[in-house]
Amino acid sequence: AIAKMDFAPNFFAVMFFLMFILLGLGSNMGIVQTILTSIRDRYPQVQTWKAVLAIAIAGFSCGLVYLTPAGLHVLGVVEYYGVTFASLTLVILEAVTFCWIYGVNRICQDIKFMLNIETGLFWRVCWGLLTPAIIIAVFMLQIFKDADEVPVGYTVFGWCLYGFTVVLQMIGWGAYATSKQPEKQLLDKVRSASRPTEDWGPESTAFKRDYDAAMQRYGESFNKSGNIVRRTIRRIFK
């Protein structure tokens, strides 16, 4: 279509493909910056250019497989199992952790402490019920959706990729966080790992002191009786 243009088709062809290059660079910037920030936070002694170079080499090396004759099949498998499934699973876990374990009620307490605003029932229902339900529904639809017809080996590779990016990471880091807790019993270690750390809160010392006092009052007023379902409901609607 561009080649058939009457006015400067070569110019618009160059501009068209330049647009795609800029789109690719722009989308990669966000991904690289996310990985770079994680590395720099964990290992601040690593120089930025070295981390960027390592990320670029690793990404380029992984991308070479897409240049093979079966590259499109590999791309489809990676997109289906390593991106869609993995992202939805992680989002579900984040929603459960944020809304049910940390608790919508504590989120509302944080908002009240920062802004002195009472959070309405609408937001509580959205955070505690609607958002997790919608994400789980989308995940279930993806499971029952017909995937592209590929050889069995590609499907096995896809599930292995999903297991490495989600299941293995979740079990590994969960076990690591649990093992670092000072408690003796396993259940106590799990509970301790599920609580906010001692330094969680405002960076300012004065605000942190007020925040800890407010959270202590909240903990004393929270009814901890009943089973886990009742306590979870109270974390949402109390």
N, C-alpha and C positions, 0 to 999 in steps of 0.2 A: 504493500500500500504506500509506503514512504517512497519507494523507487518510482512510482507512477505520478508523484506530485509534479506539478508544472514548474514550481518555483524552488530552486536550490534543493533538490532531493538529497544530494550528498551531505549538505550541511545539516539537514534535519535528521538524517540517518545517524550521523555522528552524535548529535545532541540527544537522540533517543537512547542510544546505547550508553552514552555518558550518564544519562539519568539512571539507568539500571546499575551502573557502577557505583554511583553515589548512594543509591538505595542500599546496595550491599554493604558498602562501607559504613553507612549510618546504622544499620541493624547490627553489624559486627561490633561497633563501638560500645554499644550497651552490654553485649555479652562479655567482651574482653574486659571492660571496666568492672563488671561484677566479679569476675574471676580474680582480676588484679587486686581489687579491694580486699577480698577474702585472704589472698596470699599476704598482702602487706599488713593486714591486721594481725595475722597469725605469726608472721616472720618479718617484723619491721626492719630488720637489719639487711634484708634483701633489697638491692637497688632496683628502682622502678624499671629501668631499661632492660635489665636482665630478666625480670619477670615477664615483661611484655614480649621480649624475644623468645623466651621459652614457650609462652602461650601461642605465639604466632607459628613457631616451628611445629608444635604439637597439633595445632589445628590444621595446618597445611598437610602434615603427614597423614592425619586421619581422613582428610578430604581427598587424598589421592585414590582411595578405593572407589570413589564415585566416577572416576575417569575410565574405569574398566568396562568391558562390554556388559557386565551385569550390574553396572553402577546404579541404574534406575531402580532395579529390584531392591538393591541394598538400601537405597534412599527411601523407598516406600516402607521397608521393614523398620528402619531406624525411626522414621517419622511416626509410624503407627505404634510401635512398642516403646521406643526410647524417648519419645516426645509426648505424644498424646496420653498414653496410659500413665507414664511416669509423672507428667505434670498434674493430671487429674488426681492421682493417688496422693501426691505431696500436698496438693491444695486441700483435699479432704482431711489429711492428717493435721494440716495447719489450722483448719476451721475447728476441728475437734479439740485441738490443744488450746487454741485461743478462746473459744466460746464455752467449752464444757469443762476443761481442766483448769485453766486460769479463771474462767468464769465470766459470763456477761456482766454479772452484778459487780465484780471487781473492776471490770473495764469501766462501768458506769461510775464507780467510786473514784477511779483515776480521773475521769473526765470532770467529775464534780470538784475534785481537788485542784485541777489545773484551771478550769474555767468557771467553777461555781455554777454549773448548769445541771439540772436534773434531766437524765435521759428518759425519754418517753417509752411507752410500751411498744410502739411501732418498731423502734430500733432494736429493742430487746428481742422481739419476735423475729425480726429479719436476721439478726446476728446469731441467735440461738437455735432457730428452727428452719427458717426459709432458705438461708444461704447454704447450710450443710445439706438440706434435702435436695435442693436444685443441683448442687454439685454431684451428689451421689446419683441422682437420676441421669445426669449427663454421662457419668462414668458407666452406669449400667447400659445405657444406649450404645456406648462405644463397644462394650463387651459383646453385645448381641448383633452389632453391625457386621455385615459381611465384609471381610477384609479382601484385599486383592489376591487373586490366585497366584501363589508362588510355590516353588518346591518346598518339601517338608523341611529341608535343611535350613531354609531361610526363616521359617516359622520357629524352629528350635533356637536359632540364633537370636530371634526377636525376644523370645521369652527369657533367654539367658541375659540379654541386654537389660530387660526390665528387672530381672532379679538382681542384677548387679547395681543398677542405678537406684533402685528403691528398696527392695527387700533386704539385701545384704547391708546397705548403708544404714537402714533403720535399725536392724538388729545389732550391727557393729557399734554404731555410735550410742545406741541405747544402752548396750552392755558397758561401754566405756564410761558413760555418765553415771550409771548405777554403781560401778565398781569404785568410783572416786568418792562416794558418800561415806561418812565416818560411822554410820550405824552398823550394827552387827547382823540383824536379821535381814533377809532378802526383801521382804515386804516393806520394811522400814526404809531400806535403801531406795526402793522404787518410789515410795511416797516422797522421800526427801529430794530425789532427782526431779520429781514433778513439780516441786515448789519453786517460786522465784528465788534467785540467789540473794545473798545479804546485801550486795551492792546495787540491787535493782531499785531504781527510783531516780529522782532528780539529781543532777550533778552537783548543784549547790549544796553545801553542807547545811545551811539553815533550812532550805526547803526539804532536804532529805530528812532532817530531824522531824519536821512537821508531818511529812509524808509517812514516816514510820509510826508516829503516834496515831495518825488517822487510820492506818491499816491495822494497828493493834486494836483500836476501838471497833473497827469493822470485824476483826476476827473474834473478838469477845462477844459481839452481838449476833454472830452468825450461828444458826442452829445446826449443829453437827450430828444430830440424832437421825435415825432412819437409815435405810439402805442407800446404795450408791445412786439409784435412780432418783430417789427423793432429794438427795443432796444436790444432784445435778440440776434438777428442776428449780430448786431454791437458788442456785447460782445464776439462773437465767431470769427468774421472775420476781425474786425477792425485792 
